[in-house]
C-alpha cells in the first residue's frame, strides 16, 4: 500500500471539486445512473456546498448543475 499523503483541507476540497466537474462532463445526462453513483455524487455536492471556495471571486464560474 502506498504511503499516505497529508494535504490540507483547501487542497482536498479542490481535488474533490475537480473530480466532480470531470464526472459531470464525462457522464451522459440522459443515462440513468446506478443508485450508488447517484448517492456519491449527491454527497460530493453536499460537501462542495459546505466548503469555502479557494478560487478568487473573479475566477469563479458558477455553473448550473445538471
C-alpha positions as CSV (number, residue, x, y, z in Angstrom):
1,X,0.0,0.0,0.0
2,X,1.4,3.4,-0.9
3,X,2.3,5.9,1.9
4,X,-0.4,8.3,2.9
5,X,-0.1,11.9,1.8
6,X,-1.2,14.7,4.1
7,X,-2.8,17.6,2.3
8,X,-4.6,20.5,3.8
9,X,-8.4,21.0,3.7
10,X,-8.3,23.6,0.9
11,X,-6.4,21.3,-1.5
12,X,-8.5,18.3,-0.6
13,X,-11.7,20.3,-1.4
14,X,-10.2,21.5,-4.7
15,X,-9.4,17.9,-5.7
16,X,-13.0,16.8,-4.8
17,X,-14.4,19.7,-6.9
18,X,-12.2,18.8,-9.9
19,X,-13.2,15.2,-9.8
20,X,-16.9,16.2,-9.6
21,X,-16.5,18.5,-12.6
22,X,-14.8,15.8,-14.6
23,X,-17.5,13.3,-13.7
24,X,-20.3,15.8,-14.7
25,X,-18.7,16.5,-18.1
26,X,-18.0,12.8,-19.0
27,X,-21.2,11.2,-17.9
28,X,-24.2,11.2,-20.2
29,X,-27.0,13.3,-18.7
30,X,-29.8,11.2,-20.2
31,X,-28.5,7.9,-18.9
32,X,-29.8,6.6,-15.6
33,X,-27.0,6.3,-13.1
34,X,-26.8,3.4,-10.6
35,X,-28.1,4.3,-7.2
36,X,-24.7,4.1,-5.5
37,X,-23.2,6.5,-8.0
38,X,-26.1,9.0,-7.6
39,X,-25.6,8.8,-3.8
40,X,-21.9,9.5,-4.1
41,X,-22.5,12.4,-6.5
42,X,-25.1,13.9,-4.1
43,X,-22.7,13.6,-1.2
44,X,-20.0,15.4,-3.2
45,X,-22.4,18.2,-3.9
46,X,-23.3,18.5,-0.2
47,X,-19.6,18.6,0.7
48,X,-18.9,21.2,-2.0
49,X,-21.7,23.5,-0.7
50,X,-20.3,23.3,2.8
51,X,-16.7,24.2,1.9
52,X,-15.4,27.6,1.1
53,X,-14.0,28.3,-2.4
54,X,-10.3,28.6,-2.8
55,X,-10.5,30.4,-6.1
56,X,-10.6,34.2,-6.1
57,X,-14.1,35.7,-6.6
58,X,-13.2,37.0,-10.1
59,X,-12.3,33.4,-11.3
60,X,-15.5,31.7,-10.1
61,X,-17.7,30.3,-12.7
62,X,-21.0,29.4,-11.0
63,X,-22.5,27.0,-13.5
64,X,-25.9,25.4,-13.1
65,X,-25.8,21.8,-12.1
66,X,-27.4,19.0,-14.1
